[in-house]
Amino acid sequence: MKKMMFLSLILLMAIVSCRRHKAFPPALESYFPYSENQKLFYTNEKGDTTCMVVTELYIEEHSEPYCSKCGSVITMEFKAQNDSMYFYGFISLIESPYYLFLAAGGTHYVYNIPGDPFSDQIVSDIGDTIRLSKDGHEAVVVRNEGLVTFDDIQRNCTWKLVK
């Protein structure tokens, strides 16, 4: 009887201390509502227009024992590109802190996601707009639209999504 209680206690502690989620939170997916081969058109203040094609988009669970006591991490990765530029990003969900990494226009941004991304209130914690900035450059992500503006340091301009 004592053995059974001891094993039950250990199992309960393992469940409580190591929450594993098999699905990526749909609320976070809504910030990058892309599909593969989707065309995204951007324009800049110089009047130039470019078309970016979403070449990769996937959600994956994989083993990362060195950075998570639970031994796994769930990521959402995406990439859009054309002949001369690209943007790339991923949202990584491991033990806190959770974060979004975005490379756009020659700048690499990191955004720490507040709260628990698996909770029902994650959208209210983040809001509809994610503003990323680094060294005076900015990228803006809007829920249900994706990357709507980003500074391009190589071309000295700002690209805006054409809706």
Protein Blocks (a to p, Z undefined) as FASTA:
>chain_A
ZZmmmmmmmmmmmmmmmccdfbdcfklmmmmcccehiacddddfkopacddddfbdcddd
dddfklofnlpacddddddddfkbccddddddddddddddddeehiacddddehjfkbmk
lmmmnombdcddeehiacdddehkbpabdcdfklopaddddZZ
